[in-house]
Each structure stands twice: as structure tokens, then as C-alpha cells.
Amino acid sequence: MALGIGQSLGLYRSDTGQTTAALESVASDWTVQSGQIGIAVTQFGSQTNGSFSDWTSAITFDETAKTGSVTTTINIASLSIGSVTSQALGAEYFDAATHPTAIYEGQISHIEADQYASTGTLTLKGQSIPVEFTFDLTIVDGLATMSGTTRLDRTDFGIGAADEGTLGFGVDVSLNLTAAR
């Protein structure tokens, strides 16, 4: 079975005022009820939270074997991170104009009970880095609920200055998703 999400179609206007094409929907056997990709960083000693509003995710999953694969594409210009959105989309950080999407491709494996891991590669700002994403997944009466986190080092992707005092190296990424068959 495939899980997918296409949160918006057409054009997307970022907080910078730049209009970019939104991602197209992906084919899916599931209808996403809700979903969010969030990020949290430490800026000047305080946590700053943001999220991407335009992303697609196609997931195949064999419930019997408890394995599958995932491809998630994120429209970088859809990032909203409060008063620093324009700066975050600029060349020193995400560089949305040059690198409009981030793509994660991974293989899903069962760990224990309702815990799973997706091991794959995240391509962001021209850099492809191995990433493991752990998550909880339950499927009850045709409703899949998934929630997980991972921590990335922003410097692996050439995002921001090498000064951790201004902007922490660690970026917490969260994904929450509910989909119905």
C-alpha cells in the first residue's frame, strides 16, 4: 500500500513575497487527514520553531513484513519560521532560490512493537547526507498514525555560519501524519 500527501497545488507565495510553483500530489492508496513537518533550532539561546506547509510523501508499506520505502519532497519556499523566515530562505541558509526542494529517500524497517526506522539519504541544498528517522506507526481500522523525530546538523548541508553561538548546529525535525485507506 502507498501513503501519500500533497498539501497544496498551484502556486505558493512564501513570506519573502516570491511566488513559486507548489509541489504536485503523489499517487496514493491513502488519503492524508493531517500532517506536518516541523523544525526546531536554537537561535541566540532560545528555541525557534518552524514548519514546511508544502510537501509530498509517497510511502509503500507491507503490514505483514513490516517493511517499506518512502520518498518525501519538501518545497523549501513553504518554510515558515516566524520573523526569520525571509533570512532562513536566503542564500546563506536554505537558499530556496537555488535549491527549491529537499528530498528524502529511505527504506522502512521494523524495530519493535510500534517503532520503526527509515534509513536513507536527505538531499538538501545540494548535499546528500545519510539520515535515520525513527518513528511510531499504528494502523487501526484503516487509519494510519505516524509520529517521529530526527536530529540533523545544519552544517552538514552548508546552512548558516559555523558559529554555534548564534545558531545551534542541531536541528530537530519532526513529522506527524494521519492517513486513511
N, C-alpha and C positions, 0 to 999 in steps of 0.2 A: 504494500500500500504506500501511497505517496502523500506526504503532508506538504502543503504549500501556503504561502501568504503573498499577496500583492496588495499592499495597503493603499496605493493611490495610482491613478493612471492620468495621463495627460501631461500637464506642466506643473512644476513645483517652484514656488518662489521662496528662496532662502531668506534668512534675516538680513543678508547683505543686499537684498533687493535684486539679486541676479536670478533670472528665470532659467531653469534647466529642465530638460525632459525627465519625467519621472520614470521609474522602472516599470516594465510590463509585468503583468501577472504571470505566474508559473502554473502549468497544468497540475492538477491535484485531485486525489480521491477524497480529500478532506476539505472542509470549509472552516477557515480560521474564524473563531469567535472574537478573540482578542490576542494581542501580542505586543511586546515592547523589547527593544534593545536599548539598554541604558549603559552609561559610563559614569564613573566617579573618579575624580582626580583631586589631589591636594594642591591648592594654589595659595601661596603665602600662608601656609599653615592651616588653612581651612578647606574642608571638603566642598567641591563644586560638582554638581550633578547635571547630567545632560542625557539626551536620547536622540535616536535617529527615527524619523517618522516615516521614511520611505525605504522599504527593504522587502526582499522576497526570499523565501526559503523553500527549497524542494527537498523533502526527506523521504527516503524509502525505508521501510522498517518491516521486518519479518517478526511477528509476535512470537512465533514458535521458537525460532532460532535466537531471538533477541539480538539481532544484528541488523545493520543497515548502512545507509550513507546519507550525507547531507551536503547541499550546496546552498550557501546563503550569499546574496549580493546586497550590498548596502549603498544607497545613494548618499555620498558624503555630504552633499549640499543640503540634505534634510536634517543635519545636526542642529539641535537647539541646546545651548548650554549657557543660558542666561545672558548677562551683559557682555560676555566674552565670545559670543557666537561668531561675530564678524572676524575677530582676531583668530579664533580657532580654525576657521575655514581658509585663512590666508596662507601664503607660501611657506612661512616658517613652521607652520603646524600641519594641518591636514592637506593643504594645497589642493583644495577642491577643484580649482580651475584646470589644473594639470592632471590630477588623479581623481576623476569624478566618482569612482566606485571602489569599494573594498570587496574582496571575495574570499570566503572561507569554504574549503572543500575538505571533508573528513569522513572517516569510517566510524560507525557507531558500534560499540561493544558493551556487553552487559558486565557490570562489576559485581553487584549483589542486590538482592531484594528489588527495590525500585530505582537503584542507582546505576547510571550508565556513564560512559565516556565517549566523546568524539575526539579522535586523534587525527589531525590533518594539518593543513597549511593555510595561513592567513596571508593574503596579498593585499598590502596597504601601502600607499604612497610609493609604489614601485619596488617594495621589499617583500619577499616571500619568506615567512618565518614559521617553523613548526609550532603548533599550538595544541594543547589538550584542554578540552572543555568538559567538565563534569556536570551532570545534571540528574535530577529526579524525573521519572516519567511514570505516569499511571494512565492506564486505559481502562475505563469502566463504562459499560453500556454504550460503546461507540464514541465516547468523549475522551480525548487525549489531553492531559495536562502535563506540561513540561516546565521546569524551572531550573536554571543553573547559572554558574558563575565561573569566571577565569580571571587571572591577573596577567596583564601584559606589561612589558617595559617599553614605554613610548620611544626611547632612544634606539631600540632595535629597528624602528621604522623611520628614523630620521625626523621625528616630530619634536619640535621645540629645541631650546638651548640645552646644553649639557649641564646647566646649573640646577641642581635638585632643590635648592633653597627657594627658588621662585615657583617652580612647577615640579611636583614629585615625579619620579621616574615611573612609579607603579600606576597603572590604570586598571581599575576594576570594571569588568564588563559583565553585565547580567542580561539574561534572556529569559523571558516568560512568555508562554504560549498556551492557548487553549484552542483545540480544533475538534470539530465533529465530523464523523463519517457521513 
